[in-house]
Amino acid sequence: MTATHTTHTSTAKQDWASGTMIFGAVMLMLAGVLDIFRGIMAIAKDDVFVNTRNYVFKFDLTSWGWIHLALGVIAVVVSLGLFGAATWARVAGVGIAGLVIIANFLSLPYYPVWSLVMIAFSAFVIWALCVVRRDDSFEPFERPGRNI
C-alpha cells in the first residue's frame, strides 16, 4: 500500500512538473509572438505609439521595434525548446523573459497598456520555469506510467 502511495505521489509530481513546463512554454510562445507583432508594428508604422517627450530611455521607435522583434524571435525559439523539455531552454527561457520585462519596462511610455500585459506574461513565464524543481523529472507529451 505504501508503494502505491509513493508511486501516486511521484506521478502527481511529474504531472505537475509537466503541466507547469508546458504552461511556461505556451506563455513564452505567446509573449514571443506578441512581441514579434509589436516589433513589426513599430518598424512599419510607428504612429500607433504614444510619442513621449523628455524620456530618459528615449530611442527611435524603429529601434524599439527591432529590439522587440529580436526578443520575440528568440522567445519563440526558446519556447520550442521548452516543448522538448530541454534544460538549456529552461535557463534561456528565464533569461529571455527577464529581458522582455526590461525591454517592456523601458518602452512603457510608448505603449503603456501593452507593455504591462507583456510584463505580466513574462512574469508568469519566469514563475512557471522556476517553480519546477530539478528532481521533478518529466516528459512533456508522455504521461508517466503509460507505455505508448
N, C-alpha and C positions, 0 to 999 in steps of 0.2 A: 504494500500500500504506500509506503514511503517513497519507493522508487517511482511509482506512478505520479505522485505529487511532485517530485523533483522534475520529472520529465515534462509535466504540465507547466510548471513554473518556468522551466527552460524554454519551452515552446512559446509561452506568453512573452518572455523577454525578447526572443528572436522576432516574434510578430511585431512587438513594439518597436524594436530597432529597425526592422524592415519598413514599417509604416512611416516612421519618423524620417528615415533617409529618403524615401520616395516623396514625402511631403516637401522636404528641403529641395530635392531635385526639381519638382514641379514648380515650386515658388521661385527658384533661381532661374528656371527656364522662362517663366512669365516675366520676371524682372528684366531678364536679358532682352527678350523680345520687345517689351515696352520701352526699354532704353534704346534699342535699335530704332524704333519708330520715332522716339523723341529726337535722336541724333539726326535722322533723315529730315525730320520736320525743321530742325534748327538750321541745317545746311541748305535745304531747298528754299524755305520760305520763313524767314525769321520775324515776320511782322505779327505772328500769333503770340509772341512772347512780350512780357512787360519790359519796357525799357526803363532801367533804374539809373539815376544819376548818383554820383559820389559813393559808389560801392567799392569797398576796398579790394575785393577779388574780381574786379571787372575785367572780362575778356570779351572779345568779339563773339557774338552769338554763333558764328560759324565755327569758331574754335571750340566752344562748348558743345556744339553738335558733333564734331569729330571725337571729342573726349567721350561723350555718351555713346556714340556709335561703337567705338573701340571697346568700351567696357561691356556693352551689350553683347557684342560678338564673343568676347572672352567668356562672359557669363553663360551663354548658350552652350559653348564648347565644354565648359566645366560641368554644366548640368547633365550633359550627355555622359560624361564620365561618372557622375553620381548614380545614374541609372544602372551603370555597370558595377557599382559598389567599389570603385577604385579609391584606394587610400589617398592618392595624390589629389583626387578630385575633392575629397572632403576638406583637406587642408586648403587647397586653392579656392574652394567654394566660400570658406570663411573669409579668406583674404579678399576675394573679388567682391563679396557682399559688403565688406568693410569699405572698400574703395568706392563702391556705388553709393554708400551712405555719405561718404566725404564729398564726392562729386555733387550729389544732390543737395547737400547742405550748402556747399559753396555757390550753387546756382539757384538757391532758394528764391532770391528776389525776382528772377526771370520768369519763373513758373511755379508759384508757391504751393498750390494745392497738389499738383502733380509731384513735386519734389517730396512733399510729406508722405504721399502714397508710396513712392519708391523707397523712402527711408523705412517705412513700416514693413514693406515687402522684404527688404534686405535684413531687417532685424529678425523677422520670422525665419529667414534662411539661416542666419547665424545661430539662432536658438535651436533649430532642428538639427543642424550639423554638430552642435556641441553637446547636446543632451544625451546622445547615444554614447555609452561607454565603450572603451576599446575591447573589453572582454565579451561584449554582446556581438557574437558572430551572426551574420545574416546573409542571405541571398535574396536580392530584392524581388525576383519574379518566381521564386520557388517557395512553396510552403514547407516549413520544416516538418520532417516526419513522413512526407509523402514522396513516393517514387513516381516520377513522370515517365 
